[in-house]
Amino acid sequence: RRKQLAILGGRPSMGKTSIANAAMLRTAKAGHGVLCFSLEMSTAALSARCLSDLSWSAERRIAYADAMAGRLSDMDLHLWAQTAIAYKALPLTIDDQRGLTMAEIAARTRAEAQRMERAGKRLGLVVVDHLGLVKPSGRYAGNKVNEVGEISDGLATLAKDQDVAVLALHQLNRGTEGRENKRPTLADLRNSGDLEQDADVV
């Protein structure tokens, strides 16, 4: 929801980005503007994942791995090209600049919101993949818990100031791997700090 910060947590390679992609695409298809800060994956790789999602059907599917490896048949390529046309028309922007600070993310979000407004769209969702790669300020240098807390507070403030929903991906610590019941809890968020109190949904 607008003005809310949601945290999506999971261990590495468990599908956080895939879930975020699904949310992004369906939000954009509903007509709401989407801005994704892909701090880990390139725009080309993320776009390929989006195309794989959009081209899926019960009759035919194009796996992301096959597309990236160039293992597509002529029929697959035709479907991929048709899907790309629909994908380009979506109000979806990907920013893959690494090492962004919270201040830079906020500034770029404001600029993108203004650009979308001029194009007749309204920014609705901001995705940050992932929170652990946002560059902290020097205020809490060396204190990772406080650095993460500063970033989560900045994301919560961004959601309210820009009237957007913010979805931030975050990794879980290894605590779940050593337990018999592996269902994660809030305490399993890595360097959690203030995440529990800043986030509206985890």
GROMACS elastic network, one bead per residue, 0.5 to 0.9 nm:
[ bonds ]
;  ai    aj funct       b0    kb
    1     4     6  0.56462   500
    1     5     6  0.82943   500
    1     6     6  0.88636   500
    1   124     6  0.86551   500
    1   125     6  0.86336   500
    1   164     6  0.74218   500
    1   165     6  0.52353   500
    1   166     6  0.83596   500
    2     5     6  0.84721   500
    2   124     6  0.69256   500
    2   125     6  0.77950   500
    2   159     6  0.68759   500
    2   160     6  0.76142   500
    2   162     6  0.87817   500
    2   163     6  0.54745   500
    2   166     6  0.78075   500
    3   156     6  0.77284   500
    3   157     6  0.83955   500
    3   158     6  0.80405   500
    3   161     6  0.76011   500
    3   162     6  0.75628   500
    3   164     6  0.52425   500
    3   165     6  0.54877   500
    3   166     6  0.76657   500
    4   156     6  0.67970   500
    4   159     6  0.57225   500
    4   160     6  0.69639   500
    4   163     6  0.84506   500
    4   164     6  0.72497   500
    4   165     6  0.52009   500
    4   166     6  0.62847   500
    4   167     6  0.85240   500
    4   199     6  0.74179   500
    4   200     6  0.58517   500
    4   201     6  0.78803   500
    5   152     6  0.85626   500
    5   155     6  0.68515   500
    5   156     6  0.53577   500
    5   157     6  0.87623   500
    5   158     6  0.87601   500
    5   159     6  0.63474   500
    5   160     6  0.87850   500
    5   164     6  0.88841   500
    5   165     6  0.62300   500
    5   167     6  0.60430   500
    5   168     6  0.74662   500
    5   198     6  0.74264   500
    5   199     6  0.50476   500
    5   200     6  0.54516   500
    5   201     6  0.66991   500
    5   202     6  0.87035   500
    6   156     6  0.88297   500
    6   165     6  0.77558   500
    6   166     6  0.61352   500
    6   168     6  0.62765   500
    6   169     6  0.85396   500
    6   199     6  0.56346   500
    6   200     6  0.58310   500
    6   202     6  0.56918   500
    7   166     6  0.84499   500
    7   167     6  0.59157   500
    7   169     6  0.58206   500
    7   170     6  0.67794   500
    7   195     6  0.81590   500
    7   199     6  0.64508   500
    7   200     6  0.81458   500
    7   201     6  0.62313   500
    8    16     6  0.68524   500
    8    19     6  0.88231   500
    8    20     6  0.83314   500
    8   167     6  0.71107   500
    8   168     6  0.62077   500
    8   170     6  0.60851   500
    8   171     6  0.83512   500
    8   201     6  0.84692   500
    8   202     6  0.59837   500
    9    16     6  0.71664   500
    9   168     6  0.85513   500
    9   169     6  0.59362   500
    9   171     6  0.53848   500
    9   172     6  0.59896   500
    9   184     6  0.88465   500
    9   188     6  0.88429   500
    9   189     6  0.68047   500
    9   190     6  0.89749   500
    9   202     6  0.73240   500
   10    13     6  0.82547   500
   10    14     6  0.63023   500
   10    15     6  0.78134   500
   10    16     6  0.64597   500
   10   169     6  0.81299   500
   10   170     6  0.67391   500
   10   171     6  0.51632   500
   10   172     6  0.52320   500
   10   173     6  0.86712   500
   10   184     6  0.83936   500
   10   189     6  0.82885   500
   11    14     6  0.58099   500
   11    15     6  0.86781   500
   11    16     6  0.84324   500
   11   170     6  0.85130   500
   11   171     6  0.54281   500
   11   172     6  0.51786   500
   11   173     6  0.72704   500
   11   174     6  0.78776   500
   11   176     6  0.89715   500
   12    15     6  0.79742   500
   12    16     6  0.81476   500
   12   171     6  0.66386   500
   12   172     6  0.80728   500
   13    16     6  0.74381   500
   13    17     6  0.85999   500
   14    17     6  0.85729   500
   14    18     6  0.88992   500
   15    18     6  0.51030   500
   15    19     6  0.62845   500
   15    20     6  0.86400   500
   16    19     6  0.53249   500
   16    20     6  0.62416   500
   16    21     6  0.86402   500
   16   129     6  0.87175   500
   16   169     6  0.67264   500
   16   170     6  0.83697   500
   16   171     6  0.89109   500
   17    21     6  0.60043   500
   17    22     6  0.86093   500
   17    46     6  0.88457   500
   17   129     6  0.72354   500
   17   130     6  0.88326   500
   17   169     6  0.77214   500
   18    21     6  0.50370   500
   18    22     6  0.63126   500
   18    23     6  0.87720   500
   18    49     6  0.77445   500
   18    50     6  0.87172   500
   18    53     6  0.88389   500
   19    22     6  0.51496   500
   19    23     6  0.63868   500
   19    24     6  0.86871   500
   20    23     6  0.50866   500
   20    24     6  0.60997   500
   20    25     6  0.86375   500
   20   127     6  0.74400   500
   20   129     6  0.84730   500
   20   167     6  0.78041   500
   20   168     6  0.88725   500
   20   169     6  0.80251   500
   21    25     6  0.60748   500
   21    26     6  0.85001   500
   21    46     6  0.82421   500
   21    49     6  0.76717   500
   21    50     6  0.64399   500
   21    53     6  0.82264   500
   22    25     6  0.53157   500
   22    26     6  0.61396   500
   22    27     6  0.84507   500
   22    50     6  0.78795   500
   22    53     6  0.74140   500
   23    26     6  0.53745   500
   23    27     6  0.60022   500
   23    28     6  0.85295   500
   24    27     6  0.52237   500
   24    28     6  0.61224   500
   24    29     6  0.85632   500
   24    34     6  0.64402   500
   24    35     6  0.83897   500
   24    36     6  0.80718   500
   24    50     6  0.89799   500
   24    92     6  0.78147   500
   24   125     6  0.74758   500
   24   126     6  0.86361   500
   24   127     6  0.77961   500
   25    28     6  0.51083   500
   25    29     6  0.60013   500
   25    30     6  0.85432   500
   25    34     6  0.83945   500
   25    50     6  0.72721   500
   25    53     6  0.85529   500
   25    54     6  0.79797   500
   25    87     6  0.87377   500
   25    90     6  0.81696   500
   25    92     6  0.79133   500
   26    30     6  0.61724   500
   26    31     6  0.88381   500
   27    30     6  0.51564   500
   27    31     6  0.67783   500
   27    32     6  0.57453   500
   27    33     6  0.75203   500
   27    34     6  0.71976   500
   27   124     6  0.79557   500
   27   125     6  0.75231   500
   28    31     6  0.51736   500
   28    32     6  0.50500   500
   28    33     6  0.57865   500
   28    34     6  0.60994   500
   28    90     6  0.58363   500
   28    91     6  0.56849   500
   28    92     6  0.62455   500
   28   124     6  0.87089   500
   28   125     6  0.87197   500
   29    32     6  0.73488   500
   29    90     6  0.64864   500
   29    91     6  0.80397   500
   31    90     6  0.77931   500
   31    91     6  0.71174   500
   31   121     6  0.76939   500
   31   122     6  0.84658   500
   32    91     6  0.69095   500
   32    92     6  0.86866   500
   32   121     6  0.69353   500
   32   122     6  0.60685   500
   32   123     6  0.60847   500
   32   124     6  0.53142   500
   32   125     6  0.74968   500
   33    90     6  0.81814   500
   33    92     6  0.60279   500
   33    93     6  0.81992   500
   33   113     6  0.82327   500
   33   116     6  0.71315   500
   33   121     6  0.62801   500
   33   122     6  0.54769   500
   33   124     6  0.51965   500
   33   125     6  0.65461   500
   33   126     6  0.87298   500
   34    90     6  0.88859   500
   34    91     6  0.62674   500
   34    93     6  0.62515   500
   34    94     6  0.84623   500
   34   122     6  0.87793   500
   34   123     6  0.59013   500
   34   124     6  0.60157   500
   34   126     6  0.59062   500
   34   127     6  0.77776   500
   35    91     6  0.85673   500
   35    92     6  0.59939   500
   35    94     6  0.59863   500
   35    95     6  0.75245   500
   35   109     6  0.74380   500
   35   112     6  0.75938   500
   35   113     6  0.88165   500
   35   123     6  0.75279   500
   35   124     6  0.83711   500
   35   125     6  0.63612   500
   35   127     6  0.63323   500
   35   128     6  0.87574   500
   36    92     6  0.77869   500
   36    93     6  0.62300   500
   36    95     6  0.60402   500
   36    96     6  0.81321   500
   36   125     6  0.82309   500
   36   126     6  0.57383   500
   36   128     6  0.60862   500
   36   129     6  0.76270   500
   37    40     6  0.88631   500
   37    93     6  0.86918   500
   37    94     6  0.61185   500
   37    96     6  0.59065   500
   37    97     6  0.76044   500
   37    98     6  0.88095   500
   37   100     6  0.89935   500
   37   105     6  0.79130   500
   37   126     6  0.76651   500
   37   127     6  0.60112   500
   37   129     6  0.61215   500
   37   130     6  0.81547   500
   38    41     6  0.56411   500
   38    42     6  0.69056   500
   38    43     6  0.73903   500
   38    46     6  0.79759   500
   38    94     6  0.67595   500
   38    95     6  0.59869   500
   38    97     6  0.73336   500
   38    98     6  0.78477   500
   38   127     6  0.79931   500
   38   128     6  0.64090   500
   38   129     6  0.50898   500
   38   130     6  0.72705   500
   39    42     6  0.79291   500
   39    95     6  0.79489   500
   39    96     6  0.55125   500
   39    97     6  0.62389   500
   39    99     6  0.71593   500
   39   100     6  0.78844   500
   39   128     6  0.74549   500
   39   129     6  0.57598   500
   39   130     6  0.63931   500
   39   131     6  0.87244   500
   39   133     6  0.63582   500
   39   134     6  0.75517   500
   40    96     6  0.74360   500
   40    97     6  0.88013   500
   40    98     6  0.70984   500
   40   129     6  0.67820   500
   40   130     6  0.72016   500
   40   133     6  0.75692   500
   41    44     6  0.82759   500
   41    45     6  0.63902   500
   41    46     6  0.63393   500
   41    96     6  0.69009   500
   41   129     6  0.83848   500
   42    45     6  0.53111   500
   42    46     6  0.61794   500
   42    47     6  0.84638   500
   42    94     6  0.89630   500
   42    95     6  0.86415   500
   42    96     6  0.56418   500
   42    97     6  0.84827   500
   43    46     6  0.51581   500
   43    47     6  0.58768   500
   43    48     6  0.84744   500
   43    94     6  0.62446   500
   43    95     6  0.71498   500
   43    96     6  0.58424   500
   44    47     6  0.51478   500
   44    48     6  0.61906   500
   44    49     6  0.87895   500
   45    48     6  0.51140   500
   45    49     6  0.64670   500
   45    50     6  0.88005   500
   45    64     6  0.89338   500
   45    68     6  0.77798   500
   46    49     6  0.50972   500
   46    50     6  0.63245   500
   46    51     6  0.87344   500
   46    94     6  0.83932   500
   47    51     6  0.61395   500
   47    52     6  0.85466   500
   47    87     6  0.87094   500
   47    94     6  0.85077   500
   48    51     6  0.50480   500
   48    52     6  0.61378   500
   48    53     6  0.86240   500
   48    64     6  0.64963   500
   48    67     6  0.73021   500
   48    68     6  0.74359   500
   49    52     6  0.50759   500
   49    53     6  0.62861   500
   49    54     6  0.87144   500
   49    63     6  0.85771   500
   49    64     6  0.56802   500
   49    65     6  0.89276   500
   49    67     6  0.89954   500
   50    53     6  0.50999   500
   50    54     6  0.61616   500
   50    55     6  0.85659   500
   50    64     6  0.88037   500
   50    87     6  0.80058   500
   51    54     6  0.50423   500
   51    55     6  0.59307   500
   51    56     6  0.85167   500
   51    62     6  0.86254   500
   51    64     6  0.82402   500
   51    80     6  0.69754   500
   51    83     6  0.64100   500
   51    84     6  0.65563   500
   51    87     6  0.70975   500
   52    55     6  0.53387   500
   52    56     6  0.63329   500
   52    61     6  0.74170   500
   52    62     6  0.56112   500
   52    63     6  0.61044   500
   52    64     6  0.55763   500
   52    67     6  0.80613   500
   52    80     6  0.79839   500
   52    83     6  0.87690   500
   53    56     6  0.54677   500
   53    57     6  0.89967   500
   53    61     6  0.84902   500
   53    62     6  0.82833   500
   53    63     6  0.86458   500
   53    64     6  0.84335   500
   54    57     6  0.84609   500
   54    83     6  0.66777   500
   54    84     6  0.88671   500
   54    86     6  0.88069   500
   54    87     6  0.78447   500
   55    60     6  0.80231   500
   55    61     6  0.64687   500
   55    62     6  0.68421   500
   55    79     6  0.70015   500
   55    80     6  0.68449   500
   55    82     6  0.87054   500
   55    83     6  0.59682   500
   55    84     6  0.89656   500
   56    59     6  0.82413   500
   56    60     6  0.62872   500
   56    62     6  0.66194   500
   56    63     6  0.87056   500
   57    60     6  0.51786   500
   57    61     6  0.58238   500
   58    61     6  0.73559   500
   60    76     6  0.87895   500
   61    76     6  0.84681   500
   62    65     6  0.86133   500
   62    66     6  0.70885   500
   62    67     6  0.70792   500
   62    72     6  0.79849   500
   62    76     6  0.68770   500
   62    79     6  0.88582   500
   62    80     6  0.81355   500
   63    66     6  0.52838   500
   63    67     6  0.64095   500
   63    68     6  0.88166   500
   64    67     6  0.51567   500
   64    68     6  0.62427   500
   64    69     6  0.86149   500
   65    68     6  0.52320   500
   65    69     6  0.61319   500
   65    70     6  0.85904   500
   65    71     6  0.85173   500
   66    69     6  0.50882   500
   66    70     6  0.60417   500
   66    72     6  0.65340   500
   67    70     6  0.51256   500
   67    71     6  0.60048   500
   67    72     6  0.62072   500
   68    71     6  0.77551   500
   69    72     6  0.84370   500
   72    75     6  0.78590   500
   72    76     6  0.54595   500
   72    77     6  0.61009   500
   73    77     6  0.61771   500
   73    78     6  0.86393   500
   74    77     6  0.50691   500
   74    78     6  0.62523   500
   74    79     6  0.87203   500
   75    78     6  0.51405   500
   75    79     6  0.63141   500
   75    80     6  0.85514   500
   76    79     6  0.51403   500
   76    80     6  0.59785   500
   76    81     6  0.85763   500
   77    81     6  0.60740   500
   77    82     6  0.85938   500
   78    81     6  0.51850   500
   78    82     6  0.63071   500
   78    83     6  0.86229   500
   79    82     6  0.51363   500
   79    83     6  0.60898   500
   79    84     6  0.85393   500
   80    83     6  0.50927   500
   80    84     6  0.60789   500
   80    85     6  0.88541   500
   81    84     6  0.50151   500
   81    85     6  0.65532   500
   82    85     6  0.53962   500
   82    86     6  0.68617   500
   82    87     6  0.88466   500
   83    86     6  0.52553   500
   83    87     6  0.60935   500
   83    88     6  0.87072   500
   84    88     6  0.60886   500
   84    89     6  0.86894   500
   85    88     6  0.53558   500
   85    89     6  0.66469   500
   86    89     6  0.52940   500
   86    90     6  0.68517   500
   87    90     6  0.54609   500
   87    91     6  0.88723   500
   87    92     6  0.84443   500
   88    91     6  0.80820   500
   88    92     6  0.80973   500
   89    92     6  0.83480   500
   90    93     6  0.87412   500
   91   116     6  0.79454   500
   91   121     6  0.75397   500
   91   123     6  0.85453   500
   93   112     6  0.83723   500
   95    98     6  0.88617   500
   97   100     6  0.67831   500
   98   133     6  0.78443   500
   98   134     6  0.81911   500
   98   135     6  0.87770   500
   99   133     6  0.67752   500
   99   134     6  0.61436   500
   99   135     6  0.53604   500
  100   103     6  0.80582   500
  100   104     6  0.59138   500
  100   105     6  0.64624   500
  100   133     6  0.81112   500
  100   134     6  0.57250   500
  100   135     6  0.55586   500
  100   136     6  0.86325   500
  101   104     6  0.51623   500
  101   105     6  0.62891   500
  101   106     6  0.86738   500
  101   134     6  0.56709   500
  101   136     6  0.59579   500
  101   137     6  0.70380   500
  101   151     6  0.86277   500
  102   105     6  0.50471   500
  102   106     6  0.61729   500
  102   107     6  0.86222   500
  102   134     6  0.66843   500
  102   135     6  0.70511   500
  102   136     6  0.70967   500
  102   137     6  0.80669   500
  102   150     6  0.88177   500
  102   151     6  0.63409   500
  102   154     6  0.64354   500
  102   155     6  0.76271   500
  103   106     6  0.51411   500
  103   107     6  0.61897   500
  103   108     6  0.86461   500
  103   137     6  0.89230   500
  103   154     6  0.81887   500
  104   107     6  0.50356   500
  104   108     6  0.60535   500
  104   109     6  0.84079   500
  105   108     6  0.52068   500
  105   109     6  0.60295   500
  105   110     6  0.86629   500
  105   134     6  0.87790   500
  105   155     6  0.89976   500
  105   158     6  0.89968   500
  106   109     6  0.50770   500
  106   110     6  0.62920   500
  106   111     6  0.87213   500
  106   154     6  0.83137   500
  106   155     6  0.82925   500
  106   158     6  0.64354   500
  106   162     6  0.89416   500
  107   110     6  0.52234   500
  107   111     6  0.63016   500
  107   112     6  0.86976   500
  108   111     6  0.50226   500
  108   112     6  0.60674   500
  108   113     6  0.84920   500
  109   112     6  0.51213   500
  109   113     6  0.60526   500
  109   114     6  0.86138   500
  109   123     6  0.88251   500
  109   126     6  0.78306   500
  109   158     6  0.85278   500
  109   162     6  0.81188   500
  110   113     6  0.51091   500
  110   114     6  0.62968   500
  110   115     6  0.86784   500
  110   162     6  0.72341   500
  111   114     6  0.52017   500
  111   115     6  0.62170   500
  111   116     6  0.86898   500
  112   116     6  0.60584   500
  112   117     6  0.84261   500
  112   123     6  0.77600   500
  113   116     6  0.51992   500
  113   117     6  0.60966   500
  113   118     6  0.87280   500
  113   121     6  0.85103   500
  113   122     6  0.67625   500
  113   123     6  0.53810   500
  113   124     6  0.88279   500
  113   162     6  0.81588   500
  114   117     6  0.50030   500
  114   118     6  0.63120   500
  114   119     6  0.87181   500
  114   122     6  0.85875   500
  114   123     6  0.86251   500
  115   118     6  0.52456   500
  115   119     6  0.64686   500
  115   120     6  0.88887   500
  115   121     6  0.86049   500
  116   120     6  0.62858   500
  116   122     6  0.59595   500
  116   123     6  0.66059   500
  117   120     6  0.50136   500
  117   121     6  0.50493   500
  117   122     6  0.55909   500
  117   123     6  0.77171   500
  118   121     6  0.73582   500
  119   122     6  0.87177   500
  123   126     6  0.79923   500
  123   162     6  0.86361   500
  123   163     6  0.85505   500
  123   164     6  0.67726   500
  124   163     6  0.76306   500
  124   165     6  0.61160   500
  124   166     6  0.86324   500
  125   159     6  0.89186   500
  125   164     6  0.55393   500
  125   166     6  0.58323   500
  125   167     6  0.74463   500
  126   159     6  0.83095   500
  126   164     6  0.69282   500
  126   165     6  0.62279   500
  126   167     6  0.62349   500
  126   168     6  0.83104   500
  127   130     6  0.84755   500
  127   165     6  0.84696   500
  127   166     6  0.58421   500
  127   168     6  0.57894   500
  127   169     6  0.78814   500
  128   131     6  0.62616   500
  128   134     6  0.85107   500
  128   166     6  0.76963   500
  128   167     6  0.63156   500
  128   169     6  0.62626   500
  129   132     6  0.83732   500
  129   133     6  0.78043   500
  129   134     6  0.88490   500
  129   167     6  0.85412   500
  129   168     6  0.62495   500
  129   169     6  0.52521   500
  129   170     6  0.76784   500
  130   133     6  0.57340   500
  130   134     6  0.72375   500
  130   168     6  0.62110   500
  130   170     6  0.56609   500
  130   171     6  0.80529   500
  131   134     6  0.55465   500
  131   148     6  0.78639   500
  131   151     6  0.76279   500
  131   152     6  0.79359   500
  131   168     6  0.59157   500
  131   169     6  0.58122   500
  131   170     6  0.54256   500
  131   171     6  0.82819   500
  132   135     6  0.81087   500
  132   148     6  0.73400   500
  132   151     6  0.89903   500
  132   169     6  0.83354   500
  132   170     6  0.64218   500
  132   171     6  0.75327   500
  132   190     6  0.86767   500
  133   136     6  0.88099   500
  134   148     6  0.87952   500
  134   151     6  0.74182   500
  135   147     6  0.89365   500
  135   151     6  0.85538   500
  136   139     6  0.80691   500
  136   140     6  0.80714   500
  136   141     6  0.79937   500
  136   147     6  0.58801   500
  136   148     6  0.76914   500
  136   150     6  0.76704   500
  136   151     6  0.68840   500
  137   140     6  0.71556   500
  137   141     6  0.74393   500
  137   147     6  0.76565   500
  137   150     6  0.85300   500
  137   151     6  0.89304   500
  138   142     6  0.86742   500
  138   147     6  0.87365   500
  139   147     6  0.80555   500
  140   143     6  0.55483   500
  140   144     6  0.77099   500
  140   145     6  0.89311   500
  140   146     6  0.62234   500
  140   147     6  0.58002   500
  140   150     6  0.85684   500
  141   144     6  0.76652   500
  141   146     6  0.87776   500
  141   147     6  0.73912   500
  142   146     6  0.88976   500
  142   147     6  0.81616   500
  143   146     6  0.55805   500
  143   147     6  0.61829   500
  143   148     6  0.88112   500
  144   148     6  0.61358   500
  144   149     6  0.85032   500
  144   191     6  0.65010   500
  144   193     6  0.86552   500
  145   148     6  0.53261   500
  145   149     6  0.62368   500
  145   150     6  0.87293   500
  145   190     6  0.86126   500
  145   192     6  0.64159   500
  145   194     6  0.81443   500
  146   150     6  0.60905   500
  146   151     6  0.86546   500
  146   191     6  0.83174   500
  146   192     6  0.89157   500
  146   193     6  0.62376   500
  146   194     6  0.79271   500
  147   150     6  0.51126   500
  147   151     6  0.63984   500
  147   152     6  0.87567   500
  147   191     6  0.87867   500
  147   193     6  0.84375   500
  148   151     6  0.51035   500
  148   152     6  0.61495   500
  148   153     6  0.85585   500
  148   191     6  0.66020   500
  148   192     6  0.70208   500
  148   193     6  0.65438   500
  148   194     6  0.76148   500
  148   195     6  0.77356   500
  149   152     6  0.51428   500
  149   153     6  0.61077   500
  149   154     6  0.85303   500
  149   191     6  0.83937   500
  149   192     6  0.72814   500
  149   193     6  0.51863   500
  149   195     6  0.62214   500
  149   198     6  0.82693   500
  150   153     6  0.52173   500
  150   154     6  0.62325   500
  150   155     6  0.88102   500
  150   193     6  0.89106   500
  150   194     6  0.80498   500
  151   155     6  0.62594   500
  151   156     6  0.86861   500
  152   155     6  0.50617   500
  152   156     6  0.62013   500
  152   157     6  0.85441   500
  152   168     6  0.87138   500
  152   193     6  0.89681   500
  152   194     6  0.71015   500
  152   195     6  0.59635   500
  152   198     6  0.63146   500
  152   199     6  0.75956   500
  153   156     6  0.51166   500
  153   157     6  0.61159   500
  153   158     6  0.85378   500
  153   194     6  0.76763   500
  153   195     6  0.79611   500
  153   198     6  0.59476   500
  153   199     6  0.85778   500
  154   157     6  0.50500   500
  154   158     6  0.60718   500
  154   159     6  0.87161   500
  155   159     6  0.62932   500
  155   160     6  0.88381   500
  155   166     6  0.70316   500
  155   167     6  0.89191   500
  155   168     6  0.81530   500
  155   198     6  0.85304   500
  155   199     6  0.89200   500
  156   159     6  0.52261   500
  156   160     6  0.65978   500
  156   161     6  0.87484   500
  156   166     6  0.76005   500
  156   198     6  0.61943   500
  156   199     6  0.69078   500
  156   200     6  0.86070   500
  157   160     6  0.52771   500
  157   161     6  0.59767   500
  157   162     6  0.84236   500
  158   161     6  0.51467   500
  158   162     6  0.58421   500
  158   163     6  0.78854   500
  158   164     6  0.77951   500
  158   165     6  0.89739   500
  158   166     6  0.78550   500
  159   162     6  0.56190   500
  159   163     6  0.55829   500
  159   165     6  0.56685   500
  159   166     6  0.57209   500
  160   163     6  0.50549   500
  160   164     6  0.68597   500
  160   165     6  0.83903   500
  161   164     6  0.80641   500
  162   165     6  0.88282   500
  170   189     6  0.72590   500
  170   190     6  0.75114   500
  171   188     6  0.87872   500
  171   189     6  0.64416   500
  171   190     6  0.59489   500
  172   175     6  0.80627   500
  172   176     6  0.81317   500
  172   184     6  0.80705   500
  172   187     6  0.89050   500
  172   188     6  0.54132   500
  172   191     6  0.87547   500
  173   176     6  0.72562   500
  173   177     6  0.87726   500
  173   187     6  0.89027   500
  173   188     6  0.55294   500
  173   189     6  0.60713   500
  173   191     6  0.80905   500
  174   177     6  0.55792   500
  174   178     6  0.73427   500
  174   188     6  0.77771   500
  174   190     6  0.85728   500
  175   178     6  0.57698   500
  175   179     6  0.69942   500
  175   182     6  0.85701   500
  175   184     6  0.85002   500
  175   188     6  0.64502   500
  176   179     6  0.54631   500
  176   180     6  0.82229   500
  176   181     6  0.76272   500
  176   183     6  0.70488   500
  176   184     6  0.61616   500
  176   185     6  0.87424   500
  176   188     6  0.71718   500
  177   180     6  0.80114   500
  177   181     6  0.89130   500
  177   182     6  0.65136   500
  178   181     6  0.88327   500
  178   182     6  0.79602   500
  179   182     6  0.57135   500
  179   183     6  0.88809   500
  181   184     6  0.83918   500
  184   187     6  0.79638   500
  184   188     6  0.60359   500
  184   189     6  0.83747   500
  185   188     6  0.54394   500
  185   189     6  0.76067   500
  186   189     6  0.57780   500
  186   192     6  0.79020   500
  186   195     6  0.85965   500
  186   196     6  0.66886   500
  186   202     6  0.77718   500
  187   190     6  0.80045   500
  187   191     6  0.89894   500
  187   192     6  0.69022   500
  187   196     6  0.85124   500
  188   191     6  0.85791   500
  188   192     6  0.76156   500
  189   192     6  0.50589   500
  189   193     6  0.88254   500
  189   195     6  0.80588   500
  189   196     6  0.88151   500
  190   193     6  0.86027   500
  191   194     6  0.89539   500
  191   195     6  0.86898   500
  192   195     6  0.53625   500
  192   196     6  0.71734   500
  193   196     6  0.75851   500
  193   197     6  0.88380   500
  194   197     6  0.54854   500
  194   198     6  0.60402   500
  194   199     6  0.84791   500
  195   198     6  0.51621   500
  195   199     6  0.58170   500
  195   202     6  0.88822   500
  196   199     6  0.57122   500
  196   200     6  0.81720   500
  196   201     6  0.86811   500
  196   202     6  0.77579   500
  197   200     6  0.76723   500
  199   202     6  0.66131   500
